[in-house]
Every structure is written in C-alpha cells, then in structure tokens.
Amino acid sequence: MPLSIKVNLRVTGHCNQGGRKYMEDMFSVAYQQTSDEKDIEYAFFGIFDGHGGDEAAIFAKDHLMDIIVKQKNFWSDKDEDVLRAIRDGYVNTHYAMWREL
C-alpha cells in the first residue's frame, strides 16, 4: 500500500500599519506539490519587514523563495545540504538586492 500524507494547511496573514504613513511590511506563503499532487515538496512562509521603506521587503517577497529553490543543494536528501542552500539563497538574495536596488 503506498504511503500518502494528508496535509491541511490553513494560513492567515495580517499586516498592521500602526502609526506609520505607509505599509512597509510584506508576507508570502507558497508551496510546491509533487507531480502526482499527493504530497508537498516544500512550503515557504516569509515575513518581510520594511524598516523605513518597502523596497527591500518587496524585493525579498518577489525573489527570495525562487532564489533559495534554485540553489544546487536545495533538493538534497541531507538536511545540512538543504540548510546550506537556504543560507546561500539568503546571501544571494542580499547581493541581488544590492545590485538591483
């Protein structure tokens, strides 16, 4: 009998502008299903703080997940390789942001 998991995710996001004139914070929720749609390859939950402007938060929201997934070790079966790929994805996003913004 094939193994299958049942995943039921309910995710809620909320941003509070507070006393600032503009909303600068962003969030992102994404997941990738397996080709047979019976499992989830990965789930991504991102919170991006604007810190005085929304440019960096928007850039990270639009690019971080894709850059992490493109790292060569992201799909490894070894946890340490995947963790390294996530770290490298953050670093590469930082440099891409530096070049583009």
Residue, then its C-alpha position, 0 to 999 in steps of 0.5 A: m500500500p503506498l504511503s500518502i500524507k494528508v496535509n491541511l494547511r490553513v494560513t492567515g496573514h495580517c499586516n498592521q500599519g500602526g502609526r506609520k504613513y505607509m505599509e512597509d511590511m510584506f508576507s508570502v506563503a507558497y508551496q510546491q506539490t509533487s507531480d502526482e499532487k499527493d504530497i508537498e515538496y516544500a512550503f515557504f512562509g516569509i515575513f518581510d519587514g520594511h524598516g523605513g521603506d518597502e523596497a527591500a521587503i518587496f524585493a525579498k517577497d518577489h525573489l527570495m523563495d525562487i532564489i533559495v529553490k534554485q540553489k544546487n543543494f536545495w533538493s538534497d536528501k541531507d538536511e545540512d545540504v538543504l540548510r546550506a542552500i537556504r543560507d546561500g539563497y539568503v546571501n544571494t538574495h542580499y547581493a541581488m538586492w544590492r545590485e538591483l536596488 
